[in-house]
Amino acid sequence: KKISLIAKTGVYDETKKILQLNKDVVANYNNQLKINTNSALYNFTTEKGEGKEKIFGKTDTGSFVADSFNFDKKESIINLLKNVTIINNDLKLTTPQKATFFNNEKKFIATKAIITKGKDTIKGDVVTVYFKDTKKFEIEKAYSVGNTEINSKDKTAYANKGEYIADKGIITLYEN
């Protein structure tokens, strides 16, 4: 994987092995994902990083935004924190709290999340989304646990759990 980083200013602390980037930070992953923020920190020893300012990401077919982020390169996990929105074509995932992306498992887990596709929505306390293609944010299936609410064709249904299979467009509710 090729990652390029660009910033207007940056400081590397050789003893701590920490790189601090500031002002117009751009990260480009394999020319497939471009991320912009105003500051970012990366620890070469722990292989963890973070940014406490708004982050914007863009792929060929999708985008995301969040108030801040952190990541663990070893575990291949990225946390998008507060006011998260992920968009792909007519699909949108939003959460005011947190969305964790597990790259190795091709899944997102989001709290207090809403997934919208066209006029249909699924809401839940914890929503797990599995992707067919992570670079395009293409959903394979989604599960909701806790206070699940489904809105489709001017009808609303409630349950403790819900499941959405994207290819078939089927939503199933459990424990309602």
C-alpha positions in Angstrom: 0.0 0.0 0.0 1.2 3.4 -0.9 0.3 6.3 1.4 1.4 9.9 0.7 1.1 12.7 3.2 1.3 16.4 2.4 1.0 19.3 4.9 2.0 23.0 5.0 3.9 22.4 8.2 5.1 19.4 10.2 7.4 18.5 13.0 9.1 15.1 13.6 10.3 14.3 17.2 13.0 11.8 16.6 13.2 10.7 20.3 9.5 10.1 20.6 9.1 9.0 17.0 6.0 11.2 16.6 5.1 13.2 13.5 2.8 16.2 13.9 1.3 17.6 10.7 -0.5 21.0 10.6 -2.5 23.1 8.1 -4.0 21.6 5.0 -3.1 18.0 5.7 -3.8 15.6 2.8 -3.4 11.8 3.0 -3.7 9.8 -0.2 -4.1 6.0 0.0 -3.2 4.1 -3.2 -4.8 6.9 -5.2 -8.2 5.4 -4.1 -9.0 7.4 -1.0 -8.1 11.0 -0.3 -8.4 12.4 3.2 -8.2 16.1 4.2 -7.9 17.6 7.7 -6.2 20.5 9.4 -3.9 18.6 11.8 -2.9 15.0 12.4 -0.4 13.2 14.7 1.2 9.8 14.0 3.3 7.7 16.4 5.7 5.5 14.5 6.3 3.3 17.6 2.7 2.4 18.4 1.6 2.8 14.7 -1.4 4.9 16.0 -2.6 8.3 14.9 -5.3 10.9 15.5 -6.7 14.1 14.5 -8.8 16.4 16.7 -10.2 18.5 13.8 -12.8 17.9 11.1 -11.8 15.2 8.6 -13.1 14.8 5.1 -12.6 11.7 2.9 -13.4 11.0 -0.7 -13.3 8.0 -3.0 -14.5 7.6 -6.6 -18.1 6.9 -5.5 -18.3 8.0 -1.9 -17.3 10.4 0.8 -17.3 10.8 4.6 -16.9 13.5 7.2 -16.5 13.5 11.0 -15.4 16.0 13.7 -12.3 14.0 14.6 -10.7 10.6 14.2 -8.1 8.1 15.5 -6.7 4.9 14.0 -4.6 1.9 14.8 -2.5 0.8 11.8 -1.6 -2.6 13.3 -5.2 -3.5 14.0 -6.4 -1.8 10.8 -9.1 0.1 12.7 -10.3 3.6 12.1 -12.6 5.5 14.4 -14.6 8.4 13.0 -15.8 10.5 15.9 -18.8 12.8 16.4 -21.2 14.0 13.6 -20.2 11.2 11.2 -21.7 11.0 7.7 -20.8 8.4 5.1 -22.3 8.7 1.6 -22.2 6.4 -1.4 -24.5 7.2 -4.3 -28.0 7.0 -2.8 -26.8 5.4 0.5 -26.1 7.4 3.6 -25.0 6.4 7.1 -25.1 9.0 9.9 -24.3 9.0 13.6 -23.8 11.8 16.1 -21.4 9.6 18.1 -18.9 7.1 16.6 -18.4 4.8 13.6 -15.6 2.3 13.8 -14.2 0.8 10.6 -12.6 -2.7 10.8 -10.7 -2.8 7.5 -9.7 -6.5 7.8 -13.4 -7.5 8.3 -14.8 -5.0 5.8 -17.3 -3.7 8.4 -18.4 -0.6 10.2 -20.0 -0.5 13.7 -21.8 2.7 14.4 -23.7 3.8 17.6 -27.0 5.7 17.4 -26.9 5.3 13.6 -29.3 5.9 10.7 -28.8 4.3 7.3 -30.8 5.9 4.5 -31.2 4.4 1.0 -33.6 6.5 -1.1 -36.7 7.0 1.0 -36.0 3.9 3.2 -34.3 4.1 6.6 -33.0 1.8 9.3 -32.1 3.2 12.8 -30.6 1.5 15.8 -28.6 1.8 19.0 -25.8 -0.2 17.4 -25.7 -0.7 13.6 -23.2 -3.1 12.0 -22.6 -2.7 8.3 -20.7 -5.2 6.1 -19.3 -4.0 2.8 -18.9 -5.7 -0.5 -16.4 -3.1 -1.5 -14.9 -0.8 1.2 -13.4 1.6 -1.3 -16.9 2.3 -2.8 -18.8 2.0 0.5 -20.9 -0.6 -1.2 -23.1 -2.3 1.5 -23.6 -6.1 1.5 -25.8 -6.3 4.6 -26.5 -4.4 7.8 -27.7 -5.4 11.3 -29.3 -3.2 14.0 -29.5 -4.0 17.7 -31.5 -2.0 20.2 -34.4 0.4 19.4 -34.5 -0.7 15.8 -36.8 1.4 13.6 -37.5 0.7 9.9 -39.2 3.2 7.6 -40.2 2.1 4.2 -43.0 3.1 1.8 -44.6 5.4 4.3 -44.8 2.6 6.9 -42.8 2.3 10.1 -41.9 -0.8 12.1 -40.2 -1.2 15.4 -38.2 -4.1 16.9 -35.2 -4.8 19.1 -33.2 -6.2 16.1 -33.2 -5.7 12.4 -31.4 -7.0 9.3 -31.0 -5.5 5.9 -29.8 -7.6 2.9 -28.8 -5.0 0.2 -28.8 -7.3 -2.9 -32.3 -8.5 -2.2 -33.6 -5.3 -0.7 -35.1 -7.3 2.2 -35.5 -6.0 5.7 -36.3 -8.5 8.5 -37.2 -7.5 12.1 -36.7 -9.6 15.2 -38.0 -9.4 18.7 -40.8 -7.0 17.9 
